[in-house]
Amino acid sequence: MPPDTDHAVRCHLDDLLAARGMTLAHLAEQVGVSVVNLSVLKNGRARAIRFSTLTAVCRALNCTVGELLSLEEEPDTDGHAG
């Protein structure tokens, strides 16, 4: 299933895990969430995330919400981000 295109939120979990030398399985264990659920988030297929899960992920990765998630700007009709 391709990622939803009706939102512009992007998850940077791969980058944060790599920077910290952590596996998704280790993060899942620390956070108390299944690897499958974190994989859905990592791959941009999540439709929602609980604040408690978001808090736990950020604490485990020692990052801010803004480092984990960002809003990708929609391109203008001329193809430029706007």
N, CA, C and O atoms as a Maestro MAE file, in Angstrom:
{
 s_m_m2io_version
 :::
 2.0.0
}

f_m_ct {
 s_m_title
 :::
 protein
 m_atom[328] {
  # First column is atom index #
  i_m_mmod_type
  r_m_x_coord
  r_m_y_coord
  r_m_z_coord
  i_m_residue_number
  s_m_chain_name
  s_m_pdb_residue_name
  s_m_pdb_atom_name
  i_m_atomic_number
  :::
  1 25 0.852 -1.181 0.000 1 A "MET " " N  " 7
  2 3 0.000 0.000 0.000 1 A "MET " " CA " 6
  3 2 0.891 1.235 0.000 1 A "MET " " C  " 6
  4 15 1.764 1.346 0.861 1 A "MET " " O  " 8
  5 25 0.706 2.167 -0.930 2 A "PRO " " N  " 7
  6 3 1.527 3.374 -0.963 2 A "PRO " " CA " 6
  7 2 1.164 4.301 0.186 2 A "PRO " " C  " 6
  8 15 0.055 4.230 0.715 2 A "PRO " " O  " 8
  9 25 2.090 5.171 0.577 3 A "PRO " " N  " 7
  10 3 1.771 6.121 1.645 3 A "PRO " " CA " 6
  11 2 0.602 7.005 1.243 3 A "PRO " " C  " 6
  12 15 0.392 7.277 0.061 3 A "PRO " " O  " 8
  13 25 -0.163 7.453 2.245 4 A "ASP " " N  " 7
  14 3 -1.259 8.374 1.982 4 A "ASP " " CA " 6
  15 2 -0.710 9.640 1.349 4 A "ASP " " C  " 6
  16 15 0.359 10.127 1.720 4 A "ASP " " O  " 8
  17 25 -1.448 10.157 0.399 5 A "THR " " N  " 7
  18 3 -1.025 11.401 -0.234 5 A "THR " " CA " 6
  19 2 -1.887 12.567 0.225 5 A "THR " " C  " 6
  20 15 -1.735 13.683 -0.272 5 A "THR " " O  " 8
  21 25 -2.797 12.319 1.173 6 A "ASP " " N  " 7
  22 3 -3.665 13.387 1.633 6 A "ASP " " CA " 6
  23 2 -3.076 14.140 2.827 6 A "ASP " " C  " 6
  24 15 -3.765 14.950 3.446 6 A "ASP " " O  " 8
  25 25 -1.829 13.883 3.148 7 A "HIS " " N  " 7
  26 3 -1.154 14.632 4.189 7 A "HIS " " CA " 6
  27 2 0.290 14.877 3.769 7 A "HIS " " C  " 6
  28 15 0.805 14.221 2.864 7 A "HIS " " O  " 8
  29 25 0.925 15.813 4.427 8 A "ALA " " N  " 7
  30 3 2.297 16.167 4.066 8 A "ALA " " CA " 6
  31 2 3.260 15.959 5.234 8 A "ALA " " C  " 6
  32 15 4.363 16.507 5.234 8 A "ALA " " O  " 8
  33 25 2.845 15.161 6.238 9 A "VAL " " N  " 7
  34 3 3.712 14.877 7.373 9 A "VAL " " CA " 6
  35 2 4.688 13.779 6.978 9 A "VAL " " C  " 6
  36 15 4.291 12.738 6.453 9 A "VAL " " O  " 8
  37 25 5.957 14.021 7.234 10 A "ARG " " N  " 7
  38 3 6.999 13.049 6.925 10 A "ARG " " CA " 6
  39 2 7.694 12.622 8.200 10 A "ARG " " C  " 6
  40 15 7.962 13.448 9.073 10 A "ARG " " O  " 8
  41 25 7.989 11.335 8.311 11 A "CYS " " N  " 7
  42 3 8.647 10.768 9.472 11 A "CYS " " CA " 6
  43 2 10.119 10.525 9.147 11 A "CYS " " C  " 6
  44 15 10.454 9.992 8.089 11 A "CYS " " O  " 8
  45 25 10.983 10.919 10.064 12 A "HIS " " N  " 7
  46 3 12.428 10.797 9.870 12 A "HIS " " CA " 6
  47 2 13.022 9.739 10.791 12 A "HIS " " C  " 6
  48 15 14.163 9.861 11.236 12 A "HIS " " O  " 8
  49 25 12.244 8.705 11.071 13 A "LEU " " N  " 7
  50 3 12.662 7.662 11.994 13 A "LEU " " CA " 6
  51 2 13.905 6.936 11.497 13 A "LEU " " C  " 6
  52 15 14.805 6.654 12.288 13 A "LEU " " O  " 8
  53 25 13.975 6.631 10.215 14 A "ASP " " N  " 7
  54 3 15.161 5.955 9.661 14 A "ASP " " CA " 6
  55 2 16.431 6.733 9.950 14 A "ASP " " C  " 6
  56 15 17.422 6.160 10.401 14 A "ASP " " O  " 8
  57 25 16.409 8.030 9.694 15 A "ASP " " N  " 7
  58 3 17.585 8.875 9.903 15 A "ASP " " CA " 6
  59 2 17.985 8.909 11.376 15 A "ASP " " C  " 6
  60 15 19.168 8.820 11.707 15 A "ASP " " O  " 8
  61 25 16.998 9.036 12.251 16 A "LEU " " N  " 7
  62 3 17.283 9.107 13.685 16 A "LEU " " CA " 6
  63 2 17.837 7.780 14.202 16 A "LEU " " C  " 6
  64 15 18.773 7.766 15.002 16 A "LEU " " O  " 8
  65 25 17.264 6.676 13.748 17 A "LEU " " N  " 7
  66 3 17.779 5.358 14.158 17 A "LEU " " CA " 6
  67 2 19.218 5.174 13.692 17 A "LEU " " C  " 6
  68 15 20.069 4.715 14.454 17 A "LEU " " O  " 8
  69 25 19.484 5.529 12.455 18 A "ALA " " N  " 7
  70 3 20.836 5.374 11.908 18 A "ALA " " CA " 6
  71 2 21.832 6.243 12.670 18 A "ALA " " C  " 6
  72 15 22.938 5.799 12.980 18 A "ALA " " O  " 8
  73 25 21.445 7.468 12.970 19 A "ALA " " N  " 7
  74 3 22.332 8.387 13.681 19 A "ALA " " CA " 6
  75 2 22.661 7.895 15.086 19 A "ALA " " C  " 6
  76 15 23.712 8.220 15.638 19 A "ALA " " O  " 8
  77 25 21.760 7.114 15.654 20 A "ARG " " N  " 7
  78 3 21.960 6.623 17.014 20 A "ARG " " CA " 6
  79 2 22.424 5.167 17.056 20 A "ARG " " C  " 6
  80 15 22.619 4.601 18.132 20 A "ARG " " O  " 8
  81 25 22.599 4.570 15.883 21 A "GLY " " N  " 7
  82 3 23.031 3.178 15.825 21 A "GLY " " CA " 6
  83 2 22.040 2.228 16.485 21 A "GLY " " C  " 6
  84 15 22.430 1.247 17.119 21 A "GLY " " O  " 8
  85 25 20.761 2.531 16.330 22 A "MET " " N  " 7
  86 3 19.706 1.757 16.984 22 A "MET " " CA " 6
  87 2 18.859 1.049 15.938 22 A "MET " " C  " 6
  88 15 18.627 1.584 14.853 22 A "MET " " O  " 8
  89 25 18.404 -0.137 16.259 23 A "THR " " N  " 7
  90 3 17.514 -0.869 15.351 23 A "THR " " CA " 6
  91 2 16.060 -0.557 15.699 23 A "THR " " C  " 6
  92 15 15.745 -0.098 16.797 23 A "THR " " O  " 8
  93 25 15.210 -0.813 14.756 24 A "LEU " " N  " 7
  94 3 13.782 -0.635 14.979 24 A "LEU " " CA " 6
  95 2 13.303 -1.575 16.090 24 A "LEU " " C  " 6
  96 15 12.454 -1.203 16.901 24 A "LEU " " O  " 8
  97 25 13.845 -2.779 16.120 25 A "ALA " " N  " 7
  98 3 13.466 -3.752 17.150 25 A "ALA " " CA " 6
  99 2 13.854 -3.260 18.541 25 A "ALA " " C  " 6
  100 15 13.092 -3.421 19.494 25 A "ALA " " O  " 8
  101 25 15.030 -2.664 18.658 26 A "HIS " " N  " 7
  102 3 15.468 -2.141 19.959 26 A "HIS " " CA " 6
  103 2 14.588 -0.977 20.387 26 A "HIS " " C  " 6
  104 15 14.209 -0.878 21.554 26 A "HIS " " O  " 8
  105 25 14.261 -0.096 19.447 27 A "LEU " " N  " 7
  106 3 13.372 1.024 19.761 27 A "LEU " " CA " 6
  107 2 11.999 0.510 20.190 27 A "LEU " " C  " 6
  108 15 11.422 1.007 21.157 27 A "LEU " " O  " 8
  109 25 11.485 -0.471 19.481 28 A "ALA " " N  " 7
  110 3 10.180 -1.039 19.812 28 A "ALA " " CA " 6
  111 2 10.179 -1.595 21.234 28 A "ALA " " C  " 6
  112 15 9.212 -1.420 21.976 28 A "ALA " " O  " 8
  113 25 11.253 -2.257 21.604 29 A "GLU " " N  " 7
  114 3 11.373 -2.815 22.950 29 A "GLU " " CA " 6
  115 2 11.393 -1.699 23.993 29 A "GLU " " C  " 6
  116 15 10.729 -1.806 25.024 29 A "GLU " " O  " 8
  117 25 12.146 -0.634 23.735 30 A "GLN " " N  " 7
  118 3 12.236 0.481 24.671 30 A "GLN " " CA " 6
  119 2 10.911 1.215 24.822 30 A "GLN " " C  " 6
  120 15 10.552 1.650 25.916 30 A "GLN " " O  " 8
  121 25 10.196 1.348 23.721 31 A "VAL " " N  " 7
  122 3 8.967 2.138 23.708 31 A "VAL " " CA " 6
  123 2 7.750 1.320 24.129 31 A "VAL " " C  " 6
  124 15 6.764 1.876 24.611 31 A "VAL " " O  " 8
  125 25 7.817 0.014 23.950 32 A "GLY " " N  " 7
  126 3 6.678 -0.834 24.283 32 A "GLY " " CA " 6
  127 2 5.630 -0.862 23.191 32 A "GLY " " C  " 6
  128 15 4.439 -1.015 23.460 32 A "GLY " " O  " 8
  129 25 6.082 -0.712 21.955 33 A "VAL " " N  " 7
  130 3 5.210 -0.734 20.782 33 A "VAL " " CA " 6
  131 2 5.752 -1.812 19.853 33 A "VAL " " C  " 6
  132 15 6.958 -2.059 19.831 33 A "VAL " " O  " 8
  133 25 4.889 -2.447 19.097 34 A "SER " " N  " 7
  134 3 5.346 -3.514 18.208 34 A "SER " " CA " 6
  135 2 6.218 -2.970 17.080 34 A "SER " " C  " 6
  136 15 6.077 -1.819 16.668 34 A "SER " " O  " 8
  137 25 7.109 -3.805 16.597 35 A "VAL " " N  " 7
  138 3 7.950 -3.446 15.459 35 A "VAL " " CA " 6
  139 2 7.066 -3.120 14.261 35 A "VAL " " C  " 6
  140 15 7.368 -2.201 13.500 35 A "VAL " " O  " 8
  141 25 5.995 -3.852 14.091 36 A "VAL " " N  " 7
  142 3 5.080 -3.616 12.966 36 A "VAL " " CA " 6
  143 2 4.501 -2.204 13.039 36 A "VAL " " C  " 6
  144 15 4.454 -1.502 12.029 36 A "VAL " " O  " 8
  145 25 4.065 -1.787 14.216 37 A "ASN " " N  " 7
  146 3 3.493 -0.444 14.350 37 A "ASN " " CA " 6
  147 2 4.533 0.643 14.092 37 A "ASN " " C  " 6
  148 15 4.227 1.652 13.457 37 A "ASN " " O  " 8
  149 25 5.753 0.446 14.576 38 A "LEU " " N  " 7
  150 3 6.800 1.427 14.303 38 A "LEU " " CA " 6
  151 2 7.179 1.435 12.833 38 A "LEU " " C  " 6
  152 15 7.511 2.483 12.280 38 A "LEU " " O  " 8
  153 25 7.130 0.277 12.199 39 A "SER " " N  " 7
  154 3 7.422 0.185 10.770 39 A "SER " " CA " 6
  155 2 6.392 0.957 9.954 39 A "SER " " C  " 6
  156 15 6.736 1.620 8.976 39 A "SER " " O  " 8
  157 25 5.143 0.870 10.355 40 A "VAL " " N  " 7
  158 3 4.070 1.621 9.684 40 A "VAL " " CA " 6
  159 2 4.347 3.119 9.799 40 A "VAL " " C  " 6
  160 15 4.178 3.860 8.831 40 A "VAL " " O  " 8
  161 25 4.769 3.561 10.976 41 A "LEU " " N  " 7
  162 3 5.115 4.965 11.176 41 A "LEU " " CA " 6
  163 2 6.323 5.342 10.324 41 A "LEU " " C  " 6
  164 15 6.312 6.363 9.637 41 A "LEU " " O  " 8
  165 25 7.357 4.519 10.372 42 A "LYS " " N  " 7
  166 3 8.607 4.781 9.657 42 A "LYS " " CA " 6
  167 2 8.390 4.893 8.153 42 A "LYS " " C  " 6
  168 15 9.036 5.701 7.486 42 A "LYS " " O  " 8
  169 25 7.494 4.093 7.629 43 A "ASN " " N  " 7
  170 3 7.258 4.063 6.186 43 A "ASN " " CA " 6
  171 2 6.184 5.033 5.714 43 A "ASN " " C  " 6
  172 15 5.789 5.003 4.549 43 A "ASN " " O  " 8
  173 25 5.712 5.889 6.609 44 A "GLY " " N  " 7
  174 3 4.761 6.921 6.223 44 A "GLY " " CA " 6
  175 2 3.348 6.425 5.998 44 A "GLY " " C  " 6
  176 15 2.560 7.087 5.323 44 A "GLY " " O  " 8
  177 25 3.015 5.271 6.553 45 A "ARG " " N  " 7
  178 3 1.670 4.728 6.356 45 A "ARG " " CA " 6
  179 2 0.766 4.914 7.574 45 A "ARG " " C  " 6
  180 15 -0.403 4.531 7.545 45 A "ARG " " O  " 8
  181 25 1.305 5.499 8.640 46 A "ALA " " N  " 7
  182 3 0.501 5.694 9.850 46 A "ALA " " CA " 6
  183 2 -0.536 6.781 9.604 46 A "ALA " " C  " 6
  184 15 -0.246 7.813 8.998 46 A "ALA " " O  " 8
  185 25 -1.733 6.535 10.078 47 A "ARG " " N  " 7
  186 3 -2.804 7.525 9.964 47 A "ARG " " CA " 6
  187 2 -2.920 8.349 11.235 47 A "ARG " " C  " 6
  188 15 -3.518 9.425 11.236 47 A "ARG " " O  " 8
  189 25 -2.344 7.838 12.318 48 A "ALA " " N  " 7
  190 3 -2.408 8.536 13.600 48 A "ALA " " CA " 6
  191 2 -1.302 8.000 14.501 48 A "ALA " " C  " 6
  192 15 -0.783 6.907 14.280 48 A "ALA " " O  " 8
  193 25 -0.953 8.772 15.506 49 A "ILE " " N  " 7
  194 3 -0.014 8.326 16.530 49 A "ILE " " CA " 6
  195 2 -0.469 8.919 17.857 49 A "ILE " " C  " 6
  196 15 -0.817 10.098 17.932 49 A "ILE " " O  " 8
  197 25 -0.464 8.108 18.888 50 A "ARG " " N  " 7
  198 3 -0.846 8.590 20.214 50 A "ARG " " CA " 6
  199 2 0.250 9.490 20.757 50 A "ARG " " C  " 6
  200 15 1.434 9.268 20.507 50 A "ARG " " O  " 8
  201 25 -0.154 10.500 21.498 51 A "PHE " " N  " 7
  202 3 0.835 11.383 22.113 51 A "PHE " " CA " 6
  203 2 1.759 10.599 23.034 51 A "PHE " " C  " 6
  204 15 2.949 10.903 23.119 51 A "PHE " " O  " 8
  205 25 1.225 9.590 23.727 52 A "SER " " N  " 7
  206 3 2.062 8.800 24.632 52 A "SER " " CA " 6
  207 2 3.131 8.031 23.851 52 A "SER " " C  " 6
  208 15 4.266 7.908 24.313 52 A "SER " " O  " 8
  209 25 2.778 7.516 22.680 53 A "THR " " N  " 7
  210 3 3.758 6.820 21.840 53 A "THR " " CA " 6
  211 2 4.772 7.806 21.286 53 A "THR " " C  " 6
  212 15 5.971 7.528 21.283 53 A "THR " " O  " 8
  213 25 4.307 8.943 20.823 54 A "LEU " " N  " 7
  214 3 5.187 9.977 20.300 54 A "LEU " " CA " 6
  215 2 6.176 10.428 21.375 54 A "LEU " " C  " 6
  216 15 7.363 10.595 21.096 54 A "LEU " " O  " 8
  217 25 5.694 10.623 22.590 55 A "THR " " N  " 7
  218 3 6.545 11.009 23.708 55 A "THR " " CA " 6
  219 2 7.593 9.940 23.984 55 A "THR " " C  " 6
  220 15 8.770 10.254 24.164 55 A "THR " " O  " 8
  221 25 7.174 8.681 24.019 56 A "ALA " " N  " 7
  222 3 8.096 7.577 24.308 56 A "ALA " " CA " 6
  223 2 9.163 7.440 23.227 56 A "ALA " " C  " 6
  224 15 10.329 7.198 23.538 56 A "ALA " " O  " 8
  225 25 8.778 7.591 21.964 57 A "VAL " " N  " 7
  226 3 9.737 7.496 20.859 57 A "VAL " " CA " 6
  227 2 10.748 8.631 20.964 57 A "VAL " " C  " 6
  228 15 11.952 8.405 20.841 57 A "VAL " " O  " 8
  229 25 10.271 9.834 21.188 58 A "CYS " " N  " 7
  230 3 11.178 10.982 21.295 58 A "CYS " " CA " 6
  231 2 12.120 10.838 22.486 58 A "CYS " " C  " 6
  232 15 13.297 11.186 22.386 58 A "CYS " " O  " 8
  233 25 11.625 10.335 23.598 59 A "ARG " " N  " 7
  234 3 12.497 10.127 24.765 59 A "ARG " " CA " 6
  235 2 13.540 9.061 24.478 59 A "ARG " " C  " 6
  236 15 14.710 9.225 24.823 59 A "ARG " " O  " 8
  237 25 13.123 7.970 23.848 60 A "ALA " " N  " 7
  238 3 14.060 6.878 23.555 60 A "ALA " " CA " 6
  239 2 15.133 7.310 22.570 60 A "ALA " " C  " 6
  240 15 16.276 6.860 22.661 60 A "ALA " " O  " 8
  241 25 14.776 8.181 21.625 61 A "LEU " " N  " 7
  242 3 15.721 8.647 20.618 61 A "LEU " " CA " 6
  243 2 16.402 9.960 21.019 61 A "LEU " " C  " 6
  244 15 17.269 10.465 20.306 61 A "LEU " " O  " 8
  245 25 15.996 10.503 22.172 62 A "ASN " " N  " 7
  246 3 16.528 11.779 22.637 62 A "ASN " " CA " 6
  247 2 16.419 12.840 21.531 62 A "ASN " " C  " 6
  248 15 17.400 13.483 21.158 62 A "ASN " " O  " 8
  249 25 15.200 12.994 21.027 63 A "CYS " " N  " 7
  250 3 14.959 13.958 19.955 63 A "CYS " " CA " 6
  251 2 13.688 14.733 20.247 63 A "CYS " " C  " 6
  252 15 12.944 14.410 21.172 63 A "CYS " " O  " 8
  253 25 13.456 15.741 19.461 64 A "THR " " N  " 7
  254 3 12.220 16.513 19.567 64 A "THR " " CA " 6
  255 2 11.210 15.976 18.562 64 A "THR " " C  " 6
  256 15 11.562 15.234 17.645 64 A "THR " " O  " 8
  257 25 9.970 16.355 18.746 65 A "VAL " " N  " 7
  258 3 8.928 15.977 17.798 65 A "VAL " " CA " 6
  259 2 9.265 16.527 16.418 65 A "VAL " " C  " 6
  260 15 9.024 15.868 15.407 65 A "VAL " " O  " 8
  261 25 9.824 17.741 16.375 66 A "GLY " " N  " 7
  262 3 10.193 18.365 15.110 66 A "GLY " " CA " 6
  263 2 11.333 17.657 14.390 66 A "GLY " " C  " 6
  264 15 11.450 17.748 13.168 66 A "GLY " " O  " 8
  265 25 12.167 16.956 15.138 67 A "GLU " " N  " 7
  266 3 13.224 16.166 14.507 67 A "GLU " " CA " 6
  267 2 12.674 14.844 13.971 67 A "GLU " " C  " 6
  268 15 13.186 14.303 12.991 67 A "GLU " " O  " 8
  269 25 11.641 14.336 14.614 68 A "LEU " " N  " 7
  270 3 11.032 13.074 14.200 68 A "LEU " " CA " 6
  271 2 10.041 13.267 13.052 68 A "LEU " " C  " 6
  272 15 10.007 12.474 12.111 68 A "LEU " " O  " 8
  273 25 9.245 14.319 13.137 69 A "LEU " " N  " 7
  274 3 8.200 14.575 12.139 69 A "LEU " " CA " 6
  275 2 8.371 15.975 11.566 69 A "LEU " " C  " 6
  276 15 8.736 16.908 12.282 69 A "LEU " " O  " 8
  277 25 8.110 16.113 10.290 70 A "SER " " N  " 7
  278 3 8.131 17.436 9.673 70 A "SER " " CA " 6
  279 2 6.976 17.546 8.694 70 A "SER " " C  " 6
  280 15 6.403 16.548 8.259 70 A "SER " " O  " 8
  281 25 6.658 18.764 8.367 71 A "LEU " " N  " 7
  282 3 5.600 19.033 7.407 71 A "LEU " " CA " 6
  283 2 6.259 19.395 6.090 71 A "LEU " " C  " 6
  284 15 6.937 20.417 5.983 71 A "LEU " " O  " 8
  285 25 6.059 18.561 5.100 72 A "GLU " " N  " 7
  286 3 6.620 18.808 3.776 72 A "GLU " " CA " 6
  287 2 5.741 19.810 3.060 72 A "GLU " " C  " 6
  288 15 4.530 19.627 2.944 72 A "GLU " " O  " 8
  289 25 6.362 20.863 2.585 73 A "GLU " " N  " 7
  290 3 5.601 21.902 1.905 73 A "GLU " " CA " 6
  291 2 5.034 21.378 0.588 73 A "GLU " " C  " 6
  292 15 5.689 20.626 -0.134 73 A "GLU " " O  " 8
  293 25 3.828 21.783 0.300 74 A "GLU " " N  " 7
  294 3 3.185 21.418 -0.953 74 A "GLU " " CA " 6
  295 2 3.752 22.296 -2.063 74 A "GLU " " C  " 6
  296 15 3.877 23.506 -1.876 74 A "GLU " " O  " 8
  297 25 4.098 21.719 -3.216 75 A "PRO " " N  " 7
  298 3 4.600 22.562 -4.300 75 A "PRO " " CA " 6
  299 2 3.504 23.446 -4.876 75 A "PRO " " C  " 6
  300 15 2.339 23.053 -4.935 75 A "PRO " " O  " 8
  301 25 3.893 24.651 -5.302 76 A "ASP " " N  " 7
  302 3 2.962 25.538 -5.995 76 A "ASP " " CA " 6
  303 2 2.629 24.929 -7.349 76 A "ASP " " C  " 6
  304 15 3.215 23.920 -7.743 76 A "ASP " " O  " 8
  305 25 1.712 25.528 -8.041 77 A "THR " " N  " 7
  306 3 1.333 25.018 -9.361 77 A "THR " " CA " 6
  307 2 2.493 25.072 -10.345 77 A "THR " " C  " 6
  308 15 2.500 24.343 -11.337 77 A "THR " " O  " 8
  309 25 3.489 25.944 -10.075 78 A "ASP " " N  " 7
  310 3 4.643 26.020 -10.979 78 A "ASP " " CA " 6
  311 2 5.738 25.027 -10.571 78 A "ASP " " C  " 6
  312 15 6.815 25.011 -11.167 78 A "ASP " " O  " 8
  313 25 5.458 24.192 -9.545 79 A "GLY " " N  " 7
  314 3 6.397 23.146 -9.156 79 A "GLY " " CA " 6
  315 2 7.361 23.519 -8.055 79 A "GLY " " C  " 6
  316 15 8.202 22.706 -7.673 79 A "GLY " " O  " 8
  317 25 7.260 24.743 -7.528 80 A "HIS " " N  " 7
  318 3 8.142 25.167 -6.458 80 A "HIS " " CA " 6
  319 2 7.448 25.019 -5.114 80 A "HIS " " C  " 6
  320 15 6.236 25.205 -5.006 80 A "HIS " " O  " 8
  321 25 8.223 24.683 -4.093 81 A "ALA " " N  " 7
  322 3 7.652 24.591 -2.747 81 A "ALA " " CA " 6
  323 2 7.207 25.986 -2.336 81 A "ALA " " C  " 6
  324 15 7.866 26.983 -2.627 81 A "ALA " " O  " 8
  325 25 6.079 26.026 -1.655 82 A "GLY " " N  " 7
  326 3 5.615 27.338 -1.386 82 A "GLY " " CA " 6
  327 2 5.133 27.633 -0.080 82 A "GLY " " C  " 6
  328 15 4.723 28.762 0.186 82 A "GLY " " O  " 8
  :::
 }
 m_bond[327] {
  # First column is bond index #
  i_m_from
  i_m_to
  i_m_order
  :::
  1 1 2 1
  2 2 3 1
  3 3 4 2
  4 3 5 1
  5 5 6 1
  6 6 7 1
  7 7 8 2
  8 7 9 1
  9 9 10 1
  10 10 11 1
  11 11 12 2
  12 11 13 1
  13 13 14 1
  14 14 15 1
  15 15 16 2
  16 15 17 1
  17 17 18 1
  18 18 19 1
  19 19 20 2
  20 19 21 1
  21 21 22 1
  22 22 23 1
  23 23 24 2
  24 23 25 1
  25 25 26 1
  26 26 27 1
  27 27 28 2
  28 27 29 1
  29 29 30 1
  30 30 31 1
  31 31 32 2
  32 31 33 1
  33 33 34 1
  34 34 35 1
  35 35 36 2
  36 35 37 1
  37 37 38 1
  38 38 39 1
  39 39 40 2
  40 39 41 1
  41 41 42 1
  42 42 43 1
  43 43 44 2
  44 43 45 1
  45 45 46 1
  46 46 47 1
  47 47 48 2
  48 47 49 1
  49 49 50 1
  50 50 51 1
  51 51 52 2
  52 51 53 1
  53 53 54 1
  54 54 55 1
  55 55 56 2
  56 55 57 1
  57 57 58 1
  58 58 59 1
  59 59 60 2
  60 59 61 1
  61 61 62 1
  62 62 63 1
  63 63 64 2
  64 63 65 1
  65 65 66 1
  66 66 67 1
  67 67 68 2
  68 67 69 1
  69 69 70 1
  70 70 71 1
  71 71 72 2
  72 71 73 1
  73 73 74 1
  74 74 75 1
  75 75 76 2
  76 75 77 1
  77 77 78 1
  78 78 79 1
  79 79 80 2
  80 79 81 1
  81 81 82 1
  82 82 83 1
  83 83 84 2
  84 83 85 1
  85 85 86 1
  86 86 87 1
  87 87 88 2
  88 87 89 1
  89 89 90 1
  90 90 91 1
  91 91 92 2
  92 91 93 1
  93 93 94 1
  94 94 95 1
  95 95 96 2
  96 95 97 1
  97 97 98 1
  98 98 99 1
  99 99 100 2
  100 99 101 1
  101 101 102 1
  102 102 103 1
  103 103 104 2
  104 103 105 1
  105 105 106 1
  106 106 107 1
  107 107 108 2
  108 107 109 1
  109 109 110 1
  110 110 111 1
  111 111 112 2
  112 111 113 1
  113 113 114 1
  114 114 115 1
  115 115 116 2
  116 115 117 1
  117 117 118 1
  118 118 119 1
  119 119 120 2
  120 119 121 1
  121 121 122 1
  122 122 123 1
  123 123 124 2
  124 123 125 1
  125 125 126 1
  126 126 127 1
  127 127 128 2
  128 127 129 1
  129 129 130 1
  130 130 131 1
  131 131 132 2
  132 131 133 1
  133 133 134 1
  134 134 135 1
  135 135 136 2
  136 135 137 1
  137 137 138 1
  138 138 139 1
  139 139 140 2
  140 139 141 1
  141 141 142 1
  142 142 143 1
  143 143 144 2
  144 143 145 1
  145 145 146 1
  146 146 147 1
  147 147 148 2
  148 147 149 1
  149 149 150 1
  150 150 151 1
  151 151 152 2
  152 151 153 1
  153 153 154 1
  154 154 155 1
  155 155 156 2
  156 155 157 1
  157 157 158 1
  158 158 159 1
  159 159 160 2
  160 159 161 1
  161 161 162 1
  162 162 163 1
  163 163 164 2
  164 163 165 1
  165 165 166 1
  166 166 167 1
  167 167 168 2
  168 167 169 1
  169 169 170 1
  170 170 171 1
  171 171 172 2
  172 171 173 1
  173 173 174 1
  174 174 175 1
  175 175 176 2
  176 175 177 1
  177 177 178 1
  178 178 179 1
  179 179 180 2
  180 179 181 1
  181 181 182 1
  182 182 183 1
  183 183 184 2
  184 183 185 1
  185 185 186 1
  186 186 187 1
  187 187 188 2
  188 187 189 1
  189 189 190 1
  190 190 191 1
  191 191 192 2
  192 191 193 1
  193 193 194 1
  194 194 195 1
  195 195 196 2
  196 195 197 1
  197 197 198 1
  198 198 199 1
  199 199 200 2
  200 199 201 1
  201 201 202 1
  202 202 203 1
  203 203 204 2
  204 203 205 1
  205 205 206 1
  206 206 207 1
  207 207 208 2
  208 207 209 1
  209 209 210 1
  210 210 211 1
  211 211 212 2
  212 211 213 1
  213 213 214 1
  214 214 215 1
  215 215 216 2
  216 215 217 1
  217 217 218 1
  218 218 219 1
  219 219 220 2
  220 219 221 1
  221 221 222 1
  222 222 223 1
  223 223 224 2
  224 223 225 1
  225 225 226 1
  226 226 227 1
  227 227 228 2
  228 227 229 1
  229 229 230 1
  230 230 231 1
  231 231 232 2
  232 231 233 1
  233 233 234 1
  234 234 235 1
  235 235 236 2
  236 235 237 1
  237 237 238 1
  238 238 239 1
  239 239 240 2
  240 239 241 1
  241 241 242 1
  242 242 243 1
  243 243 244 2
  244 243 245 1
  245 245 246 1
  246 246 247 1
  247 247 248 2
  248 247 249 1
  249 249 250 1
  250 250 251 1
  251 251 252 2
  252 251 253 1
  253 253 254 1
  254 254 255 1
  255 255 256 2
  256 255 257 1
  257 257 258 1
  258 258 259 1
  259 259 260 2
  260 259 261 1
  261 261 262 1
  262 262 263 1
  263 263 264 2
  264 263 265 1
  265 265 266 1
  266 266 267 1
  267 267 268 2
  268 267 269 1
  269 269 270 1
  270 270 271 1
  271 271 272 2
  272 271 273 1
  273 273 274 1
  274 274 275 1
  275 275 276 2
  276 275 277 1
  277 277 278 1
  278 278 279 1
  279 279 280 2
  280 279 281 1
  281 281 282 1
  282 282 283 1
  283 283 284 2
  284 283 285 1
  285 285 286 1
  286 286 287 1
  287 287 288 2
  288 287 289 1
  289 289 290 1
  290 290 291 1
  291 291 292 2
  292 291 293 1
  293 293 294 1
  294 294 295 1
  295 295 296 2
  296 295 297 1
  297 297 298 1
  298 298 299 1
  299 299 300 2
  300 299 301 1
  301 301 302 1
  302 302 303 1
  303 303 304 2
  304 303 305 1
  305 305 306 1
  306 306 307 1
  307 307 308 2
  308 307 309 1
  309 309 310 1
  310 310 311 1
  311 311 312 2
  312 311 313 1
  313 313 314 1
  314 314 315 1
  315 315 316 2
  316 315 317 1
  317 317 318 1
  318 318 319 1
  319 319 320 2
  320 319 321 1
  321 321 322 1
  322 322 323 1
  323 323 324 2
  324 323 325 1
  325 325 326 1
  326 326 327 1
  327 327 328 2
  :::
 }
}
